Amino acid sequence: MILSSLDLRNVDLDYYDFTDKHMANTILNPFKLNSKNFTNANMFQVNFVSSTQNATISWDYLLK
């Protein structure tokens, strides 16, 4: 599955499994990713942005 150009900061991801997912140009809230499985997740230009703060952690490429 490909997640591309999505803003997922306010999406409930409690039961979502990121295993083997490809994400490109996606925005995630790092404070809503507790105990997530990112095995073999291909992440390209994924921004981790808090919905309550302006701080951004940007990773151009991460392969787990």
Contacts in CASP RR format, 6 or more apart in sequence:
PFRMAT RR
TARGET T0000
AUTHOR 0000-0000-0000
METHOD contacts of the structure
MODEL  1
MILSSLDLRNVDLDYYDFTDKHMANTILNPFKLNSKNFTNANMFQVNFVS
STQNATISWDYLLK
1 20 0 8 1.000
1 21 0 8 1.000
1 22 0 8 1.000
2 21 0 8 1.000
2 22 0 8 1.000
2 23 0 8 1.000
2 24 0 8 1.000
3 21 0 8 1.000
3 22 0 8 1.000
3 23 0 8 1.000
3 24 0 8 1.000
3 26 0 8 1.000
4 22 0 8 1.000
4 23 0 8 1.000
4 24 0 8 1.000
4 25 0 8 1.000
4 26 0 8 1.000
5 24 0 8 1.000
5 25 0 8 1.000
5 26 0 8 1.000
6 26 0 8 1.000
6 27 0 8 1.000
7 26 0 8 1.000
7 27 0 8 1.000
8 26 0 8 1.000
8 27 0 8 1.000
8 28 0 8 1.000
8 29 0 8 1.000
9 27 0 8 1.000
9 28 0 8 1.000
9 29 0 8 1.000
9 32 0 8 1.000
9 49 0 8 1.000
9 50 0 8 1.000
9 51 0 8 1.000
10 29 0 8 1.000
10 51 0 8 1.000
12 32 0 8 1.000
13 28 0 8 1.000
13 32 0 8 1.000
13 33 0 8 1.000
13 36 0 8 1.000
16 36 0 8 1.000
17 36 0 8 1.000
17 37 0 8 1.000
18 36 0 8 1.000
18 37 0 8 1.000
18 38 0 8 1.000
18 41 0 8 1.000
19 37 0 8 1.000
19 38 0 8 1.000
19 39 0 8 1.000
19 40 0 8 1.000
19 41 0 8 1.000
20 39 0 8 1.000
20 40 0 8 1.000
20 41 0 8 1.000
21 41 0 8 1.000
21 42 0 8 1.000
22 41 0 8 1.000
22 42 0 8 1.000
22 44 0 8 1.000
23 41 0 8 1.000
23 42 0 8 1.000
23 43 0 8 1.000
23 44 0 8 1.000
23 46 0 8 1.000
24 44 0 8 1.000
24 45 0 8 1.000
24 46 0 8 1.000
25 44 0 8 1.000
25 45 0 8 1.000
25 46 0 8 1.000
26 43 0 8 1.000
26 45 0 8 1.000
26 46 0 8 1.000
26 47 0 8 1.000
27 46 0 8 1.000
27 47 0 8 1.000
27 48 0 8 1.000
27 49 0 8 1.000
28 46 0 8 1.000
28 47 0 8 1.000
28 48 0 8 1.000
28 49 0 8 1.000
29 48 0 8 1.000
29 49 0 8 1.000
29 50 0 8 1.000
29 51 0 8 1.000
30 48 0 8 1.000
30 50 0 8 1.000
30 57 0 8 1.000
31 50 0 8 1.000
38 64 0 8 1.000
39 64 0 8 1.000
40 64 0 8 1.000
41 62 0 8 1.000
41 64 0 8 1.000
42 63 0 8 1.000
43 59 0 8 1.000
43 61 0 8 1.000
43 62 0 8 1.000
43 63 0 8 1.000
43 64 0 8 1.000
44 60 0 8 1.000
44 61 0 8 1.000
45 58 0 8 1.000
45 59 0 8 1.000
45 60 0 8 1.000
45 61 0 8 1.000
46 58 0 8 1.000
46 59 0 8 1.000
46 62 0 8 1.000
47 56 0 8 1.000
47 57 0 8 1.000
47 58 0 8 1.000
48 56 0 8 1.000
48 57 0 8 1.000
48 58 0 8 1.000
48 59 0 8 1.000
49 55 0 8 1.000
49 56 0 8 1.000
49 57 0 8 1.000
END
